[in-house]
Amino acid sequence: MQQVVQFEVKSRRSGGRDWAMDYFENLKSTVNTADVQYFALALRDKLYLWNLRRSHDEPIEVDVKRVLGDWNDLLADYEVISEASLKLIYASWLSRLVHADPGEHGDLPRLLGGSGFLRTVRGGTVELN
């Protein structure tokens, strides 16, 4: 199965949109943009999502508390969560998205701004590296 999303999880808090864009710019050489349609930078407090098929480099920025639902209680004490644990949280969240019916996404389609992300990942698999 083809990888459609590259997810980068970091245990730090966001330094803002400009910081995220600089981070992505520095990573571009390691992201296979020919095969991967989306790049996501997942942090403790923000999720940044780039659609690599669109010409602009502006990411969609989403507050993690708006997307992680059940995991918010665990994330309430940000400093105790290791990067490995945060990766597992995001992998679980992605797995739910992959296997959920479209009506189960709640507010997420609006938050992701019609990016097509949910439609693209539906029915896929999640692999941790």
N, C-alpha and C positions, 0 to 999 in steps of 0.2 A: 504494500500500500504506500502511496506517495505521501511524503510529509508536506502538509500545507501550512503549518504554523511552526515557527521557531519561538519558543518561550524561554526567555531569560529571567531567572528569579534571583533577586538580590535581597539580602536581609536588612537593607538600609531603608531609611525614609527618603521620600522624593526631595530632590533639591529644586523642584519646579520644572515647568515645561521646557525651558531653555536647557537646563541640565540634562533632561531626558533626551532632548534632540541632539545635544553634543555627545552623549553616551552612545546613542544609536549611530551617529556619524562615525564615531571611532570603531564601532563594531561592524560596519557595513562590509568590510573586507572578509569577515568570517560568516556572513549570512549569504546563503546561496539564493540570491534573488531570482534566479532563473526557475528554480523549482518550488520555492516557498512563496506562498501568496501573502502571508501575514507574519509580522514580527511583533511580539509582545514583550514588553519590559514590565515585569511584575515585581512590585516593591511592597513594603509593609503597609503603606498607606495609599498608594496609587497604582493604577494599571494603565499603561500606555500601549496603544495598539496602532500599528501602522499597516495600512493596506498597500502592499508593495506593487500592486498592479495599477495603482493610481499614480499620477505624475507628481503630485505634491508630497512633500515630506512631513506634513503636519500630522501628528498622531492624535488619536482620540484619547482623551484623558478622563479616567473614571475613578471616583473615590472608591476604594476597596470596600468600605462599609456598605456601599450600595450594591455590590455584586456577590460578595462571599456569604451572605445570609447566615446560615448556621454557624459558620466559623468565626463570626464577629466576637462572640464571647471569648474565644480562645485568643483572638488578636487584641483584646482589650489591654492586655499587659504586653505591649510590643517588645519590650526588652528581653523577655524570657524565651522568645521563639527563635530557635536556630534557623539557619538558612536551609538545612535539610528538612526541618519540620515545615517551613514555609513552602518548600517545593512540594511536599506531600499534600499540603492544603490546596495549593493551586492545581495539582494533578487530580485530586478528588473533585474539585470544582469543574475542571475541564471534562472529566469523565461524566459528570452529571449532565453537562451541556451536550456532549456527544450523544448521549442515550436518551435525552428528554424529548418529549413531544413538543412541537413549537409552542403550544399553549401554556407550557409549564415554565416558560422563561420569564414571566412577570414583566418587570420594567426594563429588562436587559436590552431588548431590541431598540428601545428609544435611547438608552444610555450609550449604546454602540453606534448610534447615528446612522442606521441603515447601511452599515459597512459590508453586509453580506457574510460576516464572520460566522454567525450562528448557522446559516444555511451551509456554509462550506465545511464546517467541522462535524455536522450531523452525520451520525453513522460511522465515524472514524474510530481511531484508536488513540490512546495516550501512552507514550513511552517516556520514561525518565532516563536521562543520561547522567 
